[in-house]
Amino acid sequence: MFENLSERLERSFKILKGQGRITEINVAETLKDVRKALLDADVNYKTAKTFTDDVKEKALGMNVLNSIQPKDLMVKIVRDELAALMGGEHSELNLKGSPTVILMSGLQGSGKTTFSGKLANMLKSKKGRHPLLVACDVYRPAAIKQLQTLAEQISTPVYTEIDNKNPVQIAENAIKHAKKNGNDIVIIDTAGRLAVDEQMMTEIANIKKAVKPEEILFVVDSMTGQDAVNTAKEFNNRLDFSGVVLTKLDGDTRGGAALSIRSVVNKPIKFVGTGEKLDALDVFYPTRMADRILGMGDIVSLVEKAQEQYDEAEARKISKKIAKNRFGFDDFYTQIQQIKKMGNIKDIMGMIPGVGKTIKDVDIDDNSFAGIEAIIQSMTPFERANPNVLNGSRKARIVKGSGRNIAEINRFIKQFEQMQKMMKQVQKGGMKGVMPKLR
């Protein structure tokens, strides 16, 4: 989402390249470009102006050490201010209730129902909780069906009352049901409209009054730009919600809502949706997002995603195989399956500092492993464990089994050998010298 903004900000900082020191003139010139980049990204005008004024004040008030380039200092200040703009500190979900009641709000099509399923999945798989999903959209039968379908995928119960058209009663009855059945989280999916209206606001305000939720989350489609900010203001005025959820952050849009919404409603962004799958949900960390916007990667999130798929024993086992040059195709195949579970391949690579810019113009298909998987699956167990035995006749058999041609197989084997060398090099001396070869 922030690719264009990242490029624009990088160009803005180039104004300071080669400058010996920070002056009012070169700072003003740089920040004029930064403000324009923010406005083009659909950031609220007042937010963009306040942001650049704050950056200017900090930049001119700093003594630049001889060892620090003005450009690097400006990047640091902008990074810190971007993080502050988006909330500064990460905001935890309040899970203290018994049961904890989480109320969803937002317009129709914002992704409330999908997010409800994703949140239930996250709380169940990562927190060991026992959520109950509640269908309080009494106007759209499709919404109830959608919630039931999502719940089936994550083996989570759904509370519905098909003949009851009173969402307040349904919500109250759902909490009683949760207490009886040992559900410690109640996630209430409410009705949305195509636009804010009085009936909708009164209804959700009445649900809030009746169930007294620990959390009221405003779910907003990131792709709606400044309309998202205006809608957030209206909802907040009536509900005083506790946090924001930005959905569809993987979309190809300008991203200004993510930067504006926190400063306009003064409520933290708690989650971001990054895809359609039920595990495509990330806790929002302002500092990490600022790093990604400025092309610095997000190594902490990458490590966390990896830790969800890898255990320490497996990591040590792989590390020993690399050290002894015994990392085979079967190990590589296992690694591919685990990487695929981590999410979009290009997004994962973009979290590695310095790699995002290298691959921004490279088209990486999420199905790009399919050919490699077919090749490995066409090998015998002995061949997978001993890559060096692949001679001409063995390759010919693999060609028939995988449906790939000999050139593709030779290219894959060569790339695998290069990867083995690179992995060993990283293990010995870190990433130095490896970055230029990553492409």
Secondary structure, 3 states (H helix, E strand, C coil): CCHHHHHHHHHHHHHHCCCCCCCHHHHHHHHHHHHHHHHHCCCCHHHHHHHHHHHHHHHHCCCCCCCCCHHHHHHHHHHHHHHHHCCCCCCCCCCCCCCEEEEEECCCCCCHHHHHHHHHHHHHHHHCCCEEEEEECCCCHHHHHHHHHHHHHCCCCEECCCCCCCHHHHHHHHHHHHHHHCCCEEEEEECCCCCCCHHHHHHHHHHHHHHCCCEEEEEEEHHHCHHHHHHHHHHHHHHCCCEEEEECCCCCCCCHHHHHHHHHHCCCEEEEECCCCCCCEEECCHHHHHHHHCCCCCHHHHHHHHHHHCCHHHHHHHHHHHHCCCCCHHHHHHHHHHHHHCCCHHHHHHCCCCHHHHHCCCCCCCCCCHHHHHHHHCCCHHHHHCHHHCCHHHHHHHHHHHCCCHHHHHHHHHHHHHHHHHHHHHHHHCCCCCHHHCC
